[in-house]
Amino acid sequence: MANAPVHVTITGAAGQIGYALVHNVAAGHLLGPDQPVILRLLEIEPAMASLEGVVMELEDGAHSLLAGVEATSSLDHAFSGSSWCLLVGSIPRKAGMERGDLLSVNGGIFKPQGQAINNNAADDVRVLVVGNPCNTNCLIARANAPDVPADRWFAMTRLDENRAKTQLAKKAGAPVGAVTNLAIWGNHSATQYPDFANAKIDGTLVPEVITDTAWLEGEFLEIVQKRGAAVIEKRGASSAASAARAAIDSVNSIWSPTAKGDWHSLAVASNGQYGVPEGLQFGYPVRSQGDTWEIVEGLEHNAFGQEKLRITTEELVEERNEIKSLGLI
């Protein structure tokens, strides 16, 4: 008996990341090769003509797993019956924009989306926030969806993980698939901590393979932390295909069991692990059994790593205080 279609909502679906994402979802890369999907694509009213073009291309793709596609500017309709919500659309930081302004304008997007998810989504809904600043945007949406459990909410740090794995592989002269156990701690921002100390290459801890400590603590971190800006400088546009790939990887890492001994990176709601204040949407190492997932506990950090965790935690606390003062949570 064929699987019943799963409703998947993608916001900002006519944008660059959304455009790169929709065909991957329709092709079965999100939920597997045997799972039909019905896509609900959300855009603001001025982008609806562009979104209609995206729908036309989806139709022209003749995806066998695409059981239906609907374009809408209605939040209630977009999230009706959805089991997976990929919140891609957001307002990026522009030159001269203060952080409070950035959080305020994105609050106007993610607060009503959280409310709409709470009121319309399926009982098994899970939400991945891609639009930046994704940790705090996710916190805003989660706080406005009180009926959806906190463990259903994820913000994307997988792009940073993928970036970090490639840099370590290049430095070591190893294939990227040999790099495992790479977590991005904290915020998806320039304060993030790509944890090379607990990562492995072919099963050996990275500092034992790459002995250039100055590179690991300096250039490596800077490359990963600033990679998004570097892509914009070279390409003239933000990371789109790699971000869409990371969104697919993020969802896969939740519903698909993690390889034994490995973990992946997602920003999830803290319950106080590693001393992080409860409730922050914080980047952690996460592993899945397929039906459940958990934060990997018991990892150790040296003084360098502890300081990096302190800095990124403080930034997320400041962002939470800011959105509280704005009445967004």
N, C-alpha and C positions, 0 to 999 in steps of 0.2 A: 504494500500500500504506500502510495506516494506521501511524502511529508506535506502537511498543511503549510501554506505560505506564511512566512514571518513578516510582519510589518516593520520596516526600517525607515526612520525619519532622518533626513539630512537637511540641515539648515544652511543657508548661504550656498545653495546648491548650484547657482549660476556663477559663483566665484571661481577663482583658479583652482583652489584645493577641491572644492565641490565638484568641479568639472572633471578633475583627475580621479575623483573618488567614485562617482556614480557608476562608471562602467566596471570598475573592479568589484563593486558590490553586486552588480547585476550578473557578473561572470562567475560568482560563487566564491570569490576570494575572501569574503568577510565571514561567512557562516558555513562554508563547506560546499563541495560539489554536488551534494544531494539535497540541498535546502533551497526551495523556491522562496522568492522574496517579493513583497509588494513595496515599492518605493513611494514614500511621501516626501516630496521635495518642497521646501519652504524658501520663499524669498520675499523681500520687501516689494511693494507694489511697483516702484519704478523699474525693477529688474525682471518683471514677469515676462516681458517679451523675450528677453535673453533666455529665461528659464524654459520657455516654450521651445526654443531651439535645442536646448539640452534634451528635452523630452523627445523631440524628433530624432535626434541622434541615437538615443537609447532604443527607440523603436527600430531604427535602421540597423542597429547592432544585432538584432534578431537573437537576443540572449534567451536561451532555453529555460533558464531559471527565473526570468523576470515575469512574474505572474500578473503584474500590473504596475502602473506608474501614474502618479497624480501630482500635478503642480498646483501650489496654493500659496496664498499670502495670509491665510487664516491660521493662527496658532492652534485653535481648538481642533480644526480639521487635520492639520499637519501631524499632531501628536495622538490622534484618536486611534486607540488600539495598538500603539507601537510597543514593540518589545525591545528594540534597540533605537536609541536616539543619538545621532552623531551631530553635536552642536559645533558647527564649523564657522558660521557667520559671526563676525565680531568687528569692532572698530580698532584698527592698529594704532599704535602711538605715532603721532605726527611730530614733526620738528617743533620744538617750543611748547609742547603739551605737557602740563604738569601731571604727575601720577594721579592726583585726586580727580582731575578732569577726565583722565582715561578711565578710571574706575567708575566714575559717575555715568559717563556715556555708555559704557558696557553694562552697567547695572540696569539701564533702561532697556537693554536687550534681554539679559539673562534672568532678571527678576520675573517678568511676565512669562518667559519660557518655562521657568521652574513651576510657576503656578499652572500653566497649561499642561505640563507633564503630570503634575499632581492630580489634575482634574480629568484627564482624558486618556492617559497611557494605559497599557495593559498591566495586569497585576505583576507580571514578571519583568517589567521594564528595567533596562540598564542604560546608563547614560555615559557617553564619552564626550568630554569637552575638549575641543581642538582649538577653538578661537581664543586668542591671547588677550589679556593675561589669563591663561587657562586655569591655573590653580584657583585664583580668586573668583574668576567667572563661574567656575564649578561650585565654589562655596556659596556664591549668591544664589545660583539656581537651586542647589540642594536645600538651602535654608528656607526657600520659598516653596518647597515640596515636602511638607511634613509627613505625608502619608507614604512616601517612598523611602525605604530603609537607606541608611547612610552608606552601607556596603554595596549599593548599586551604582555609586557615582565614581567616575574616574576622570582624571585630567591627564593629558598626554605628555609624557616625558620620553616616550619611545623614540622620537626623532633624535633626541639628544643621545640616547643609548646607542642607536644605530650609527650616529656620527662618531661617537667615542670608540666604538668597536672598530670602525674602519681606520681611524687614526692609529690605534694600538697595533692593528694588523700590519699596516704599512710600515710602522717603525720597526716591528719585529721581523718583517719579511715573511709573514704567515698569511694564510687565507683567512678572510674575515670570519668564516665559519668556525675557525679554531678558537675564537674569543668568546668566552662565556662568563656568566656571573658578573655582569656589568650593571650596576645600579646607578641611577641618577637621583641623588638625594636633594630634597627640598623643592625650590621653586623653578619653574621653567623660565629662567631669566639669567642674567649674567652672574647671579650669585649661586647658581646650581653647583653641586659637587659631583662630578663624574668620578665614581669611586674606583680608581685604578688599583688601590691596595688590596681589595678583596676580589678583583677580577682575575680571570685565569686565561692563559693561552696554552692550548693542548693540555689542560689539566694542571699546569704549573702557575703559581701566583705571578702576576705581571711583574712586580718588582724583582723577581728572580730571573725573569726573561729579559726585561728591559731594565738595565742597571743604571741608566742615566736618570738619576733622581731629579736633577735640575730640570730636565725636559718634562718629566711626568708632573712635577709640581708647578711648572711654569708654562711652557709653550703648549703642552698638551691640553691643559685646562683652558687656556685662553682660546685655543682653536675651537674647542667644543662650545665654550660659552658664547663665542662671538661668531659662530658659523653662519647663523641666520643673516646677520648683517653683511657678512662677506659674500654670501650668495646674492643678496640684493645688489651689492656694489658691482658684481661681475655680470649678473644676468639682467639687471634693471627691473627685477620683479622678485617677489618673495618666493621662498621654497614652496613649491606646489606639489610636484610629483612625489618628492621624497616625504613630504608631510602626509600625503594621501596614503603612501605605502606604510608609514608609521601608524596611521590610524587603523589600517587593516591589521597590522601586526599587534596593536594594542588589544583589539577585540579578540583576535585569535588567542592571545595569551591568557584570556579569561575563560573562554569556553573550551579550549583545548588543553589537555594536561601538559604541564611543564616537564621537560626532560629531567630525569632523575639527577638531583644535585645542582641543577641550574636554577636561575631566577631571571625575571625581567623587571623592567622599571615602569611603574605607574604611580601617579599621584592619587592617593586614596585618603579617606578620612582617618585622621589619627585618633587612636584610643590611648595615647600617651606613650607609645613605643619609642624607645631611644630618647626619652625625655622631651619629646615634641609635645607642645600643648594640645590637649584634646580638642578635636573638632577642626583643626587646620587641615586643608587639603594639601597633603605633603607627599613629595616624591619618595618612594620606598622601593626596596627589592620585594617583589611579589611572586608567588608561585601558585599554580592552580592544579587541582585534582580533576578538573573538568566540570564537576557540579558545584564545587566550592573553591574559594581561593583564600590565601592568607598572606600576611606580611611575614617575611623571613626575619626571625629574631635571632639574637645571639652573636651578631657580627661585631667585631671590634674595630675601633678607630684609634689611630695614634693621635698625637697632639695636633698634627697638621690637619687631619680629617675632622677632629672635634671642633677645631676653629672654623673650618668651612661649614660644618653643620650649624654652628652657632650663628654665623652671618646670614645664611639663607633662612634659618628659622626666624630670626629677628625681622627680616624683610617681610615674610608672610604674616607675622603678627602685626606689623605696621599696616599692611594692606587690609587685614581683617578689622583693625581699629578704624581705618579710614571708611570702609564700607558700612560699619556700624554707625559712624557719625553721620553718614549720608542717608541712613534709614533704609539701607538695602537689605539688611538682615536683622 
